């Protein structure tokens, strides 16, 4: 039986919900689809944000032959088969889900076909492509960043299912799904099948009854890494090691885990123990060099160490406050005395005039004088 998410999948941009910065009028993917512009690109965004749907709409607009592969279960032979298949004058579009799971050799094999135009590549990933896609391939693709759906957008998706549920149930489901349209639709479908009636209570019962499996591109992926980080934040080694073991056993990419540990070392430990970043980086390097299964020992070592470190989020929180002012005030003029006087004209304009080393005078722009972002714990 065809899943509900597949049945109601949008067939055109008119039916598509979300990602207005990409598909709204005059925006890049909207223009590419309307003008039938053939080019390779990567869609980077969270689960259920519309990556597969956009790839299909794009390929359909080109009257292209669309091939869909998952990098987890595909390899060079699958690509070779696609390249050699005769399809007449239709362009060949390859949608490669989880492109970050292709290793360097596989990406190198794919590169010449993308470079020559034999294949138009649409990669989909939940991971930063800068880290996981080789530079030559990345340079031949545009990268489009997708956002998780807003509550209002989630409500539109739920309405498209044509299922009967009240506003309270809809609001609860929108919040629970955390921007993942696929998860929301699956919850509706399962609740309807199990209980017939969709209410907040039956949705909660369905969530509790759901068989918890680790889906590397679904909600359990994010739930488990969240539990892992929060356990380290609370300095609970047993819990952190349990979630680590759960991820490794499920086949999670160890580099994904190590990368989150590097972020954690600065975000949550920070100035309380600056060498935590050194240790986290060493763990990441060990994971790269050693690989599974042995690198799990390096990860466990790092996790135990990070759990034991004192925590200090002051640097991270100060940066977040500074970002808030950047967004609110834009590019405020840099004080003249802080500007680099690299030419005679700049000197005449008093660039750098009055600057003193080690001064206690605020170096912030005039509009922000006296602002204190950093608050030592």
N, C-alpha and C positions, 0 to 999 in steps of 0.2 A: 504494500500500500504506500502510495507516494506521501511523504511527510508534508504537513501543512506549510512549512517554510518554503518548500519547493513549489507547492501549488500557487502560492501568492507572490512568488518572487517577481519583482517588477520587470517588465519587458522593455520599458522605455524610460527616458529621463523624466517624462511627465508623471510617471508612477513612482519614481525613486524618492525616498525620504532622506533628508540630511545632506551633509557635505556641500552646502550652498557655495562655499568658497572655491569649490572645484567644478560644480555642475550648474550653478546659477547662470543667469543670462550674462554672456560675455566672459565667463570664467573659462579656464583652460580646457577642461575636459568637455565642457559643453560645446565650445568652439571646435575642438578636434572632432567630436562626433558629428556635428552639423556639417562641417567642411570635409569630412571623410579624410582627415589627415592621418597618414600612416607613420607611426613612430613607436619606438620601444619605451616603456616606462615601468616604474615600480610603484606599487600602492603600499604604503606603510601605515598601518593603523591597527587598532585593537580588534578583537573578535566581534563579529556581528555588525561591523560598521559599513559593509556594502562592497567589499573588495571584489568578490566573485561576481556579484551582480553587475558592477560597473564594467568588468572585463567582458562579460557577455553582451552587454548593451553596446559597447564599443565595437566588438568584433562583428556584431550583427549590422551595425551602421556601415561597415566596410564591405559587406557581403563576403566576409572572409571565412576560410575554413578554420574553425576554432578547435584547438587541441587543449585538453585540460589534464595536467599532470600534477601529482604531489611530489615534492622533492624528497619526502620521506621514503617513498616506495618506488621511485623511478631512478633511471640512470642513463648512461651514454647510449645504450642500445635503443631506449625509447625515443631519444632525440634523433638518432640516426634513422629510425623507422619513419619518423615524421618528415624528415628532410627528403627522404627518397620517395615518398608517396607522391603519385601524380594527382594533381587537383585542378589541372587546367590553368586558367588565368587568375584564379582566386588567390589572394594573398594568404599566407599561412600565419596564423596568430597562435602563439604558444602561451597559455596561461599556466604559469608555474607557481603553484601554491607552496608556501613555506620555503621560498627560494633560499633563505638563510641556512637551510639544512643541506643544500648542495655543497660538497667539499670543493676545495680549490681546483682539483683536477677535473671535476665535473663542470665547474664554471668555465675553466679554460677550454674545455671541449665545446661548450655552448657558444663561446665568444665569437669565433669566425663566422658562424651562421647568422648571428645578430649583426655583426659588422658588415657582412656582404648583403644583408637584406633578405636572405633566404628565409629567415624567420623574423617575425616581429614579436618581441618578447614583452609579456606583461607579467612581472613578478609580483607576488603578494607576500607580505611578511608582517609579523607583529614585532619584529626586532629591528633595531636601527641598522639600515642597510650599509651605513658607513663602516660598521664593524664586521659585517658578515658577507658582503658582496665584494668581489675583487675589484680593484680600481679600474682596470680596463673595461670591464663590463658595466660598472656603475657609471663611467664617463659617457657611455653610449645610451644611457637611459635617463629620462627625466624622473625625478622622484616626487610623488604627490603624497602629502601627509593627510590621512583621514582622521577625523576626531570621533570619539565615542558620541553616540546620539544623545541629545538633550532630553529632558523629561517631556517637553512638548513634542519632540520628534518621535519619542518612544510611544507616546499616546496616539500619534497618527498611525504608526505601524500596527498597534493593537487594534485600532479601528478598522484597518484593512482586513483583519482576520474575519470580520463580520460575526464574531462570537459575542454572546450576550453577557455583559458583566457591568456591575455598577461602578460609579466613580471611585469609591473607596478601594475596590479591588483593582481597578485600573491604576490608580495612584500608587498603590502598594507594589504592584507588579513593575511599574516603571522604575521605581526606586530600587527594587531588588535586582533587576536585570543589569543595572550599572552600565547603561548605554549599549548593551548587546542585544540587538533585535532578534537574532537567532535564538538566544536563550529565552527571551520573553515569549516568542511564538511556541517554542517547545514546552514551556511551562503551561501555557494555555491549553495546548493539545493534550498533554498528559493529565491535566486537571479535569478536563472535559471527559476524557476516557475513563478516569478512575472514579469520579464523583458525579458526573453529569451536570452539576451546577458549579458555577465559578464565583466564589466569594473569597474574601481575604482568608477565611479559615481553611477552605479547601485548597487554596493556593499554598498556604503554609504547610498543610498536611502533605501535599504533593512534594514540596521541597524537602521535607524530612524523609519521605519515603523513597526519594530518588536514589537510585543506585549510584554511589559515589565512585566514579572511575576517573582516572587522571587523563584528561584530554589536553594534549600539549598546545592546542590552539583554542581551547575553550575556557569555561569559567573555573574549572578545577586547577588549571595551570596558574591562574591569577590568585585564586583562593589560597593555594598551597604556598606560593612564594610570599604572599602577604603574611600568612601565619609564621613562615620561616623568619622573615624580617622582624615581625613583632616579638617573636620569642627571643631573638638576639637583643632587641631593644630592651626587653625586660630582664636580660641577663639570665635567661633560663636555658642552660646548656642542654638539658635532657630533651626539652620540647624542640629546640632548634635542630638538634642532631636527629630527632625522629623525623621532622619534616625534610631534612636533608636526605635521609635514607629513603624516604617515600618518593622524592623526586628522582633520585638516582635509579631506584628500582623500576620506576615507570619509564625510564629512558629519556629523561630531561637532558638537554644539552648542558654538560658541566660548565662550559664557558658562560652560559647564561647565569648560572648560580654564582660563579666566581665574580662576574661583572657586578652583580647586585651587592656582593660583599665589598667590593671596592667602593661603590657608592655609599654603602652603609658606613664604612670607615670614616668618611668625611662628613656625611650628613648627621650621623648620630653620635659618633665618638669625638670627632673633630679635635679641638684643642685640649681636651681632657687627656688624650694619649696620642699625640701626633704620629708616633711610629706605627699606629694601627694601619695607616694607609700604606706604609712600607710593607708590612706583613701581608695585607690584602693583595697588594700588587704582586708580591712574591708567590702567593697562592695562585693567582691568575696565570702567572708565567709557568708555574709548575703544571697546571692543568693543560696549558697549551703544549708543553713539551712532552708530558708523560701520557696523557689521555687515560681513558677508562680501561680497565677497572681500577688501576692503582691510584689514579689521581683523586679518587674518593677519600683516600687517607689524607691527602693534602687539604682537601676541603674540610674534612672533619677537624683537622688540626687548627685551621684558620677559624672555623666556627667557634670552637671552644675558646680560642684566644679572644675573639671579638666579643663574645659573651662576657668574659671576665673583665674587659676594659670598662673604666668609668665612662659615663656618657655625657656629652656636652654638645647641644645643637645650636650654640650661640652664633657660630660663623654662618651656618646654613640659614638660620632665621634672619640674621642681619642682611644677608644677600637677598632674601625674599622681600624684606622691607624696602631695600634699595631698588629692586626691580619694580615694586609698586609705584615708586616715585618716577622712575624712568617712563613707565607707561602713562602716568598721569600728566607729567610735565613735558615729556618729549626731550629733545636735545637742547638742554639749556646751555647758554654761552659759557664756555670755559673762561674763568677769570684771566685777564690779560697777563698777570704776573706769572701764570703757570704755562703760558703758551711758549712754544719753541721759536726763538728769534733766529731763524736760519738765513735770513737775508737782511740787507741794509734797510729796505723798506719796512720790514717787520720791526726792526729796532726803532725806526722813526715812529712807528705806530704804537710804541711802548710795549711790545710783546716782551715778556720776561722781566720787565722793569719792577724792581722792588722785591724780587724773589729772594728768600733767605732759606738756607738749608736748616732743617730741624726746627722750623718755626712751629709754634703752637696755634698760630692763626688758622682758622678753618680754610680748607682748600676747596670746599664745596662751592657750586655756583651760588650767586647772590641770593637767589630765591629760596635756597635750601640751607642757608647759614644757620648753624645751631642745631641742625637735625642730628639725631643720634640713632643710627641703625644698629650698632653693635651694643648688645647688653650682656655683659659677662655674667654667667650664672654664679 
